[in-house]
Each structure stands twice: as C-alpha cells, then as structure tokens.
Amino acid sequence: MSTESIEPLIDVGRLSNWISERGLAAGPITNVTRLGGGSQNVILRIAQGGRDFVLRRPPACPRAESDETMRREARVLGALAHTDVPHPRLIAACSDEKTFGFAFYLMEPVVGFNALAGLPALHTHSRALRHRMGLALVDGAAALARVDYRAVGLEGFGKAEGYLERQVARWRTQLAGYTAHAGWPGEGSLPGLSALEEYLERHRPAPSKPGIIHGDYSIGNVMYRHDCAELAAIVDWELATIGDPLIDLGWILATWRTPGEVDIGVLRVEPFEGFPTAAELIERYAAQSERDLSSMDWYVVMACYKLAIILEGTFARAHAGRAAMAMGLKLHAAAIRLCERALQRIGRA
C-alpha cells in the first residue's frame, strides 16, 4: 500500500516527524500496510528506519467516544507491560486528538495468527494442539483476572462498585441510541430482550473480586503462536474496563461452539474438532482461580445480551450509510442468534 493511498487515514509526513522527534526511528515511513482485525478501528503496519510499528487509530467515520477509546486502550496496554498477560507491547501514544485530528497509539507487531483466518498446517493436523488452543484462551482470561489493577496504575480506569448492577441499564441505553440512525428497524427484530433483561435483573449474582475486564474476550480477539498452541497476544482492548472478570469467561462460553446450543454463525474456527468442551473451559478456569463459578449461566446470558446489542450497532449504522450493509446484515443475524442462545439457556426458547 503506497503512502499516498494511506494519506486519508493519517498524514504520513507528520507521523514520520512525530516518531523521529521521540527517538523511536529515523527516516521516511515506508511499507505501509492496512491490517485486518477489529470491525471498527483502523490498524496500519508501518516501517521507519528499519523498525516496524503497528498504529491503531479510530475509524474513518468516528463515533463520539472514538478518541477516548484510543486513550483507554493505550493506557491498559501500558499498564500490562510487566504482567504475564500476553498483549501487544505499547511503544508510544498520541492522546491529544488535535495533533493529527484523532488520538492513536503505536505498538509492537505481534508475531502470530488469528484462528478465524485459518489454522496453520501444524495446528490443522493436530487435535492435541487445537485442544491446547482452547485451554490457552482460558489461561489468558485467568491471567488478566489475576492482575491487581491498582498496582499496575489502573485506579479509576472503571467503576468497579456496582458494575454488574449497571449492565442491563447501560446496554439498554446503548440500544436505544441506535434510533438516531435513520432506517434502523428497531429492537423488535431482536427476540426476547425483555425476558433476558428480567432474568438478568432477577438472577444477578454477587460480584466477584474486581479486576481488569477485556470486555470482548473471544477466540477472535487473540493471536496464537505459529510454533505451538500458546497465545501470542490478546488484542482489541477497546471495551476494557474494571469490573467483574467473570464477564470475560462468560464471553468465551457465549461465543463457543457447543452441541445442542444455537450456533451464532460467527467466530468460527475450522477444523473445530478437538477443541475443549465448554465444561472443560470452566474446569480450566476454576483450576487457577478462587472465584465462585456457580453462576456462570448468568454471565453467559449477560455476554449474549451485551454482544447482541454491540453487533446490532453495526446493523444500525449500516442503515445510515456509516457501515457496509453486508457486514451489518451478517452481524444482525448473529445478534438474533445470540438472543436465541440466551433464551435457550434460561429455558425461554
């Protein structure tokens, strides 16, 4: 990708100067590549002075909170620097959107692969490696949950107190906000929302010890190493906050392919044979955590509800011309299936 074609996304000359002024690299920027991953934000790989960087910035059609999201992502990546949580290493961040027109940050490139894009031959031909991949996914969530967020400088990053109590109202408000997108057919196409909300309010568990939450933790948001089944990095931290870390385990289970449960049709890895069962994932987490997992059904339903609303946002934006309709329709279908899966879980299917 030429630097000219990337100019609408960032001023390459100014970026080169910004990097040079911080002593990170010298010379002109070359080899600009737009990377996949993340349905909203722009991710670019650049080279300057013999060093590679990955730049993450808001989407070309930003939302009101896009710059703050970049600042928060950079903050959490910086906080994780000396922990055992696999993550992209933060290099530098531009928090003032006035400099380039948006906030952004630079991170080290991750050497690894995303399982949704296809498994390498090594993993394709090994049931044992695929089984270990599933366990490694849980290990990453458990490692994140063990981090003392205060000790790593994330005090005030989120409101831990009352986190679970706020969730239904917070995401109900998010859904209501989609009415601003002309043409969106409304929440009526998502089945059983009232039943799910009633269940979530009535059966809400006592929260577990507060910790860092990734907020969108699934097999689609991790990179695996090429030479084994371990995680190379957890990516896409835009929903990270402080709260009940069991939300992340619930998210894994809500998006996991499980016989007898509605298949949500996205986040599919092939071949899936050999990956752990949902019960094995819970057992793996329990072996390295003292948290009470007796209410995991609630966390799974909460994850289905929240993710359905998030995915519906792309469908709503597509009606307003702010997202591709093909993607909007795909994610709307997944949102419906997530609601159906949650209703099945509470016996209301």
Secondary structure, DSSP 8 states (H G I E B T S, - for coil): --HHHHTTT--HHHHHHHHHHTTS--S-EEEEEEE---SSSEEEEEEETTEEEEEEE--SS--TTHHHHHHHHHHHHHHTTTSSS----EEEEE--HHHHSS-EEEE----SB-GGG---HHHHT-HHHHHHHHHHHHHHHHHHHHS-TTTTT-TTSS--TTHHHHHHHHHHHHHHHGGGSTT---GGGSTTHHHHHHHHHHS-------EEE-SS-SGGGEEE-SSSSSEEEE---TT-EEE-THHHHHHHHHTS--TTS---SSS--SS-TTS--HHHHHHHHHTT--S--TTHHHHHHHHHHHHHHHHHHHHHHHHTTSS-HHHHHHHHHHHHHHHHHHHHHTT--
